[in-house]
Each structure stands twice: as structure tokens, then as C-alpha cells.
């Protein structure tokens, strides 16, 4: 019997470095864009932990490509 080769589930929330990697931009650019209207809102989940919703970031990225 072959082992079930399933991909690991994608995280629902992304840290700034993960957002940067997903969008192909630098870490500092994530923080600059986070202050602009239209970019998906960040959520603070701890004193030094900020995350973005993965689906919102992907939807935003896809919308930019279509413009």
C-alpha cells in the first residue's frame, strides 16, 4: 500500500516574512504597504506578533495583477 502523499495544510495566518515571500517583496515593503489603504489589514495577536489573513493577501495580490 502506498503512503498517502498529501500536501501540508497552508497556514491561515501569515507573518510579515511570509507575506514578503508570498508577494516577492522585501520585508520593509510589507510594512510600508501595510500603512496604505487597500492592502489587507494586519491583526495584532500579541505584543510583538502581527499577522495577515493568507486568503486576503492572495486575493489582494490577484486583484493587483488584473489591474
C-alpha positions as CSV (number, residue, x, y, z in Angstrom):
1,X,0.0,0.0,0.0
2,X,1.4,3.4,-1.0
3,X,1.6,6.1,1.6
4,X,-0.9,9.0,1.2
5,X,1.1,11.9,-0.2
6,X,-0.9,14.9,0.9
7,X,0.5,18.4,1.0
8,X,0.8,20.0,4.3
9,X,-2.1,22.4,5.0
10,X,-1.3,26.0,4.4
11,X,-1.3,28.3,7.4
12,X,-4.4,30.6,7.7
13,X,-2.3,33.5,9.1
14,X,1.0,34.8,7.7
15,X,3.7,36.7,9.5
16,X,5.4,39.6,7.7
17,X,8.3,37.5,6.4
18,X,5.8,35.0,4.9
19,X,3.8,37.8,3.3
20,X,7.0,39.2,1.8
21,X,7.9,35.8,0.4
22,X,4.4,35.2,-1.0
23,X,4.4,38.6,-2.8
24,X,8.1,38.5,-3.8
25,X,8.9,41.8,-2.0
26,X,11.2,42.9,0.8
27,X,10.2,42.8,4.5
28,X,10.3,46.6,4.8
29,X,8.0,46.9,1.8
30,X,5.4,44.8,3.6
31,X,5.3,47.4,6.5
32,X,5.2,50.3,4.0
33,X,2.3,48.7,2.1
34,X,0.5,47.8,5.4
35,X,0.0,51.5,6.0
36,X,-1.6,52.1,2.6
37,X,-5.3,51.9,2.0
38,X,-6.4,48.8,0.2
39,X,-3.8,46.5,1.5
40,X,-5.2,43.7,3.6
41,X,-5.4,44.7,7.3
42,X,-2.9,43.3,9.7
43,X,-4.0,41.8,13.0
44,X,-2.0,42.0,16.2
45,X,-2.2,38.7,18.1
46,X,0.4,39.5,20.6
47,X,2.7,42.3,21.8
48,X,5.2,41.7,19.0
49,X,3.2,39.4,16.7
50,X,1.3,40.8,13.7
51,X,-0.3,38.5,11.1
52,X,-2.3,38.8,7.9
53,X,-5.0,36.5,6.6
54,X,-3.5,34.4,3.9
55,X,-6.6,34.3,1.8
56,X,-6.9,38.1,1.9
57,X,-3.3,38.6,0.9
58,X,-3.7,36.2,-2.1
59,X,-7.0,37.9,-3.1
60,X,-5.3,41.3,-2.9
61,X,-2.3,40.0,-5.0
62,X,-4.6,38.6,-7.6
63,X,-6.6,41.8,-7.9
64,X,-3.3,43.8,-8.5
65,X,-2.4,41.5,-11.4
66,X,-5.8,42.1,-13.0
67,X,-5.5,45.9,-12.9
